[in-house]
Amino acid sequence: MALVLPCTFCTSLQLQRQKFPINRRYSPNFRRGATTCEFRIPVEVSSPTDRGSLAVPSHKVTVHDRQRGIVHEFEVPEDQYILHSAESQNITLPFACRHGCCTSCAVRVKSGELRQPQALGISAELKSQGYALLCVGFPTSDLEVETQDEDEVYWLQFGRYFARGPIERDDYALELAMGDE
């Protein structure tokens, strides 16, 4: 199969034929009296299943959403973020920043492996304990993960630096703040 494209250069020359002589030696596809020449570019049409060695491997990702009590199973190519792939398949998972800086999409790996070079929201220590961020995670094998409570992961990540213990929620202060808006 060939893709046929009109040559815009020759089209513009044709319009200005009286002003500029055309050197047929260097534009052999330009015919006398034609309005354009054509470039024929060979094109191979293939489907994702017959790409052969050019195809990116995909892996089955299973997410146990503890907050909603749902289990999601979907395929994710190695070169795509897990969260983005889930969303493109109409699967809703927790997230906030999408940049690997918070702990909203934090999960704990039950089995399998993933790459997460941009996961700034969790320390190397937490990564070694099996924590990961879906928004910046790439699967490298079939993967099974479980969502985590954001506050729990945040405490594990930052609590020892910013507080002397778990922070208690002050609903009255929250109501006052919301009333000021």
Salt bridges, closest charged atoms under 4 A:
GLU38 OE1 - ARG40 NH2 3.60
ASP65 OD2 - ARG68 NH1 3.05
GLU73 OE1 - LYS60 NZ 3.82
GLU78 OE2 - HIS59 NE2 2.68
GLU87 OE2 - ARG98 NH2 2.77
GLU125 OE1 - ARG160 NH2 3.41
ASP142 OD1 - HIS59 ND1 3.90
GLU144 OE2 - HIS64 NE2 2.61
ASP171 OD1 - ARG169 NE 2.85
